[in-house]
Amino acid sequence: MWHMKQGVIMAFDYGSRRTGVAVTDPMQTIASPLDTCLTPQIYAYLDTYTTQEKIAAFVVGYPTQKDGTPSPINTEINHFIDQLKKKDTQRWRFTNTMNDTPPKWLFKP
């Protein structure tokens, strides 16, 4: 069983123009949409939000094509993840929207 520290889990659906943001409740039982942010402003948005709320973990969607190959957007997503890693050293999860299996660990700082 995967156990998480206290706080909300913040999830990102990264896009070239806009990024969707969702968070769980403090008990981490249900996720709800929080906002859609212009992607160039996502780091400022994150800085503001993390001063107001305790974040237990980040989840970043990582799409693949039906044949399992990476989507073209993944290069941008990798850069986004690298920037988030520099800002924070919490746990990360990898999610694949085309996969029914549980998410795999992408990396643990």
C-alpha atoms as one frame of an Amber mdcrd trajectory, in Angstrom:
protein
   0.000   0.000   0.000   1.276   3.448  -0.902   1.120   5.796   2.103   1.333
   9.556   1.787   2.280  12.218   4.269  -0.274  14.743   5.496  -1.499  17.450
   3.165  -3.216  17.550  -0.195  -2.003  15.892  -3.366  -1.701  18.409  -6.196
  -2.056  17.120  -9.763  -1.195  18.753 -13.065  -2.540  18.173 -16.559   0.194
  20.029 -18.424  -0.533  21.718 -21.740   1.498  24.011 -23.970  -0.914  26.909
 -23.416  -2.855  26.004 -20.293  -2.292  23.622 -17.399  -5.099  22.071 -15.406
  -4.621  21.850 -11.652  -6.500  19.553  -9.281  -6.135  18.808  -5.583  -7.367
  16.171  -3.197  -9.151  16.806   0.045  -6.875  16.746   3.136  -7.739  13.063
   3.724  -6.604  12.335   0.132  -9.768  10.425  -0.729 -11.148  12.490  -3.619
  -9.620  14.874  -6.145 -11.397  17.920  -7.506 -10.500  20.426 -10.202  -8.916
  23.527  -8.715  -8.011  25.813 -11.596  -6.776  26.181 -15.137  -3.699  28.343
 -15.363  -1.837  29.802 -18.308   1.208  27.554 -18.516   3.806  30.371 -18.436
   2.253  31.473 -15.120   2.094  28.035 -13.489   5.222  28.514 -11.361   3.937
  31.777  -9.850   0.575  30.090  -9.250   2.308  27.185  -7.539   4.420  29.499
  -5.368   1.286  31.287  -4.156  -0.716  28.108  -3.574   2.008  26.285  -1.663
   2.259  29.136   0.858  -1.451  28.657   1.638  -1.745  24.865   1.609   0.414
  21.953   2.745   1.249  19.779  -0.246   1.978  16.105   0.425   2.871  15.229
  -3.167   2.664  16.251  -6.788   1.258  14.136  -9.607   1.948  15.006 -13.228
  -0.003  13.367 -16.039   2.290  11.760 -18.582   0.337  10.805 -21.725   1.278
   8.157 -24.246  -0.028   7.211 -27.665  -2.226   4.123 -28.019   0.825   2.118
 -29.058   2.640   3.122 -25.851   5.039   5.626 -27.403   5.425   9.012 -25.691
   3.185  11.881 -26.794   4.857  14.880 -28.442   4.019  17.049 -25.388   6.166
  14.842 -23.131   9.327  16.825 -23.900   7.629  19.898 -22.414   6.272  17.845
 -19.514   9.778  16.568 -18.734  11.021  20.164 -18.574   8.071  21.065 -16.308
   8.912  18.159 -13.990  12.583  19.172 -13.917  11.619  22.710 -12.906   9.302
  21.409 -10.177  12.054  19.119  -8.872  14.299  22.157  -8.481  11.582  23.940
  -6.477  10.587  21.008  -4.291  11.960  17.699  -3.046   8.729  15.868  -2.268
   7.493  12.561  -3.669   6.419  12.350  -7.280   4.096   9.937  -9.042   3.983
   9.050 -12.720   0.543   8.596 -14.245  -0.350   7.270 -17.659  -3.894   8.107
 -18.748  -3.987   5.217 -21.246  -3.128   2.626 -18.615  -5.480   0.945 -16.140
  -2.637  -0.315 -13.965  -1.521   1.601 -10.860   0.906   4.475 -11.531   4.613
   3.701 -11.473   7.248   5.728  -9.651   8.853   8.181 -12.034  11.508   9.270
  -9.596  12.067   9.855  -5.932  14.395  12.751  -5.103
